[in-house]
Amino acid sequence: METEKRLLSAKEAAVYLGLSHRTLWAWAQQGIITVVRLGRRVLFDREDLDKMIEDCTEWSENQGQDED
């Protein structure tokens, strides 16, 4: 049984999100994407990345709605 890794390297996270390595690090520095530090390693939690995608999707869906 093959399971997906929960923690991704920066390279893997950039590919997962379809971002450049530079954008990923910029977003991490700005706090847009959270990081997990294990010793000297900086990793990205797949669940956090998925939540960020959901939050962005909800935000963009609400942009077209008029407020009453």
C-alpha positions in Angstrom: 0.0 0.0 0.0 1.5 3.3 -1.1 0.9 6.4 1.0 1.5 10.0 0.1 4.1 11.9 2.1 2.6 14.5 4.4 5.7 16.7 4.6 7.1 18.0 1.3 10.4 19.5 0.4 10.4 23.0 -1.1 10.9 21.6 -4.6 8.0 19.1 -4.1 5.7 21.8 -2.6 6.4 24.1 -5.5 5.6 21.4 -8.0 2.5 20.4 -6.0 1.2 24.0 -6.1 2.4 24.8 -9.6 4.6 27.7 -8.3 8.2 28.6 -8.9 10.6 27.9 -6.2 11.2 31.6 -5.7 7.4 32.3 -5.3 7.1 29.5 -2.8 9.9 31.0 -0.6 8.5 34.5 -0.9 5.1 33.3 0.2 6.7 31.4 3.1 8.5 34.6 4.2 5.3 36.6 3.9 3.4 34.0 6.0 1.1 33.1 3.2 2.3 29.5 3.4 3.3 27.9 6.7 6.5 25.9 7.1 7.5 23.0 9.3 11.0 23.2 10.7 12.6 19.8 11.6 16.2 20.6 12.7 17.7 22.5 9.8 15.2 21.2 7.3 12.3 23.4 6.2 9.3 21.4 5.0 5.8 22.1 3.8 2.8 20.2 5.2 0.5 18.9 2.4 -2.5 19.5 4.6 -1.6 23.2 5.1 -1.1 23.5 1.4 -4.5 21.9 0.7 -6.1 24.3 3.2 -4.5 27.3 1.5 -5.8 26.1 -1.8 -9.4 25.8 -0.4 -9.1 29.2 1.3 -8.0 30.8 -2.0 -10.9 29.0 -3.9 -13.5 30.2 -1.4 -12.1 33.8 -1.5 -12.2 33.9 -5.4 -15.7 32.4 -5.5 -16.9 35.1 -3.1 -15.4 38.0 -5.1 -18.1 37.8 -7.8 -21.0 38.0 -5.3 -22.8 41.3 -4.6 -23.4 42.3 -1.0 -27.0 43.1 -0.1 
